[in-house]
Amino acid sequence: MTDSHAPLTMFDEAAISAAELHRKPYDYCYVEQAIPLHYKEEVLADAPVIPDRGSYGLPDLKRGPRFDAVIQELLSDRFRHLVEEKFDIDLSKRPPCIVMMGNTSGNYNEGYSHPDSKHKIITVLVGFSREWPYERGKLRVLNSNDRNDYAFEYAPEFGRMLMFRVCDHSWHGFLPQKGQRMSLQLCYVDSEAYVQKEYLRHSVSAYAKSVPFLRKIIDMAPRRMPGAR
């Protein structure tokens, strides 16, 4: 069993601790290289293969031991303490929920602006794309619900991390761009019931995307939230 309080080996604790917490347009923090680059090849070799667009829940992510080591450290008390110190918040009773996306189709309805669910407390994003050579498709920390009104852009490349406090104006999104977009999302949420609901929802979605007829319906369905742009 992994010691949940042991020093992290896959993540650079010093870099995470030293990263600046920005207060505008809402509380967010960017870590240039949260996972050292010398782990890149071995971690990506063990990363889940995600054939479709959309997000997949942790129970549906088939991964090798080195990628799983990253997951286990994200779920550890040690990592949670780093996040708590950064945002001056107690997350000890906030269960973690992990989902991951692998691709974007470039359709107009991807990357719409949204502030995240009210059930989420802190969102942590970790990039696993081997590279992101595109101008579009970078996640934007938005000043408003307009995707073109942004304060910061985050490329989902290997080891890059973006964390933010969820609130009613924590707008974020990206301009549609087709490509392999490997990005993991860890959220500390308000209840275990929400975690199970999310994993069930993503499992049903994953199954539907594996059925050609249902996949066509999903691809046509709008993903834009009311008021988002």
C-alpha positions in Angstrom: 0.0 0.0 0.0 1.3 3.5 -0.9 2.0 5.8 2.0 -0.4 8.7 1.4 1.9 11.0 3.4 5.2 10.0 1.8 7.2 12.6 -0.2 6.0 12.8 -3.8 8.3 11.3 -6.4 6.4 11.9 -9.7 5.6 15.5 -8.9 7.9 18.4 -8.2 6.7 19.6 -4.8 9.0 22.6 -4.7 7.7 23.9 -8.0 4.1 23.5 -7.0 4.7 25.2 -3.6 6.6 28.1 -5.3 4.0 28.8 -8.0 2.3 32.1 -7.7 -1.4 32.3 -6.8 -3.1 34.8 -9.0 -6.2 36.5 -7.6 -7.7 38.0 -10.8 -10.0 37.2 -12.5 -10.3 34.5 -9.8 -7.9 32.4 -7.8 -5.7 30.3 -10.1 -2.1 29.0 -10.1 0.0 27.7 -13.0 3.0 25.4 -12.6 5.2 25.2 -15.7 6.6 21.7 -15.0 4.7 20.0 -12.1 6.0 16.6 -13.4 9.7 16.6 -14.3 10.4 16.1 -18.0 12.6 13.1 -17.4 9.5 11.1 -16.6 7.8 12.0 -19.9 8.5 9.0 -22.0 7.8 6.3 -19.4 4.6 8.0 -18.2 3.2 8.6 -21.6 4.0 4.9 -22.6 1.7 3.9 -19.7 -1.0 6.5 -20.4 -4.6 5.5 -21.1 -5.5 5.1 -24.8 -8.6 7.3 -25.3 -9.9 6.9 -28.8 -12.8 9.4 -28.7 -13.5 13.0 -27.7 -15.0 13.8 -24.3 -14.0 12.8 -20.8 -13.6 9.4 -19.2 -13.8 8.7 -15.5 -11.0 7.2 -13.5 -12.6 3.7 -13.2 -12.7 3.5 -17.1 -9.0 4.6 -17.5 -6.9 1.6 -18.4 -3.3 2.6 -17.5 0.1 1.1 -16.9 2.2 1.3 -13.7 4.0 4.6 -14.3 0.9 6.5 -15.2 -0.9 4.9 -12.2 1.9 6.2 -10.0 1.0 9.7 -11.1 -2.7 9.0 -10.3 -1.9 7.6 -6.9 0.2 10.7 -6.0 -2.7 13.0 -7.1 -5.0 11.1 -4.8 -2.5 11.2 -1.9 -2.9 13.3 1.3 0.5 14.8 0.5 -0.7 16.3 -2.8 -3.9 17.5 -1.2 -1.9 19.3 1.5 0.0 21.2 -1.3 -3.3 22.3 -2.8 -4.7 23.2 0.7 -1.7 25.4 1.4 -1.9 27.1 -2.0 -5.5 28.1 -1.6 -5.7 28.3 2.2 -8.5 25.8 2.4 -9.4 22.6 4.2 -10.1 19.8 1.7 -9.9 16.9 4.2 -13.6 16.2 3.8 -13.7 16.9 0.1 -13.4 13.7 -1.9 -11.4 13.7 -5.2 -12.8 12.9 -8.6 -10.6 12.3 -11.6 -11.6 12.4 -15.3 -9.5 12.5 -18.4 -9.9 13.6 -22.0 -7.8 12.4 -24.9 -8.9 14.1 -28.0 -10.9 17.1 -29.4 -12.7 17.0 -32.7 -12.5 20.7 -33.5 -16.3 21.0 -33.6 -17.8 24.4 -32.7 -19.4 23.2 -29.5 -16.2 22.0 -27.8 -14.4 24.2 -25.3 -17.4 26.4 -24.5 -17.0 28.8 -21.6 -18.2 27.6 -18.2 -17.4 28.2 -14.5 -17.5 24.4 -13.4 -20.2 22.7 -11.4 -21.2 24.2 -8.1 -20.3 20.8 -6.6 -16.6 21.3 -7.3 -14.4 23.2 -4.8 -10.9 23.1 -6.4 -10.1 22.0 -10.0 -6.6 20.7 -10.9 -5.6 20.2 -14.5 -2.5 18.3 -15.6 -1.4 18.1 -19.2 -0.3 14.9 -20.8 -0.2 15.8 -24.5 3.2 15.1 -26.0 3.1 18.5 -27.6 0.6 21.2 -28.4 1.7 22.9 -31.6 -1.6 24.8 -32.2 -2.5 28.4 -31.5 -6.1 27.3 -30.7 -7.2 24.8 -28.2 -5.2 26.1 -25.2 -7.4 26.4 -22.1 -8.1 30.0 -21.3 -8.7 31.5 -17.8 -11.5 33.9 -18.8 -12.4 37.3 -17.5 -16.0 36.7 -18.5 -18.1 34.1 -20.3 -16.5 35.2 -23.6 -13.8 32.8 -24.8 -12.0 35.7 -26.4 -11.8 37.6 -23.2 -8.9 35.8 -21.4 -6.3 36.5 -18.8 -4.1 33.5 -19.3 -3.7 30.5 -21.7 -2.6 27.0 -20.7 -1.3 24.5 -23.2 -2.1 20.9 -22.1 1.4 19.7 -22.6 3.1 17.0 -20.5 3.5 18.0 -16.8 2.0 21.5 -17.0 -0.5 22.1 -14.2 -3.3 24.6 -13.8 -5.3 24.9 -10.5 -8.2 27.1 -9.7 -10.8 27.8 -7.1 -14.3 27.2 -8.4 -16.7 30.0 -8.0 -19.6 31.6 -9.9 -17.2 33.5 -12.2 -14.4 31.0 -12.6 -15.1 31.0 -16.4 -12.7 28.9 -18.6 -12.8 27.3 -22.0 -10.8 27.0 -25.3 -11.3 27.7 -28.9 -12.1 24.5 -30.9 -9.0 22.7 -32.3 -8.8 19.1 -33.6 -6.0 17.1 -32.1 -4.8 14.7 -29.4 -5.5 16.6 -26.3 -4.5 14.6 -23.3 -5.5 16.4 -20.1 -6.4 15.0 -16.7 -8.8 16.8 -14.4 -8.8 16.3 -10.6 -11.5 18.0 -8.7 -12.1 18.1 -5.0 -15.9 18.0 -4.7 -18.6 18.3 -2.0 -19.6 14.7 -1.6 -18.8 11.1 -2.4 -22.3 10.8 -3.9 -21.3 13.4 -6.5 -18.1 11.4 -7.3 -20.1 8.2 -7.9 -22.6 10.1 -10.0 -19.9 11.5 -12.2 -18.2 8.2 -12.7 -21.5 6.6 -13.6 -22.3 9.3 -16.0 -18.9 9.1 -17.8 -19.1 5.3 -17.9 -22.5 5.4 -19.6 -21.0 8.0 -22.0 -18.0 5.9 -22.7 -20.2 2.9 -23.5 -22.4 5.0 -25.8 -19.4 6.3 -27.7 -18.3 2.7 -28.3 -21.6 2.1 -30.2 -21.4 3.7 -33.7 -25.1 4.8 -33.9 -25.1 6.3 -30.4 -21.7 7.9 -31.1 -23.2 9.8 -34.1 -26.0 11.2 -31.9 -23.5 12.3 -29.2 -21.3 14.0 -31.8 -24.3 16.0 -33.0 -25.5 17.0 -29.6 -24.8 20.6 -28.5 -22.4 21.0 -25.5 -22.8 24.7 -25.1 -24.2 25.9 -21.8 -26.9 28.7 -21.7 -25.1 32.1 -21.7 -21.7 30.6 -22.5 -19.7 31.6 -25.6 
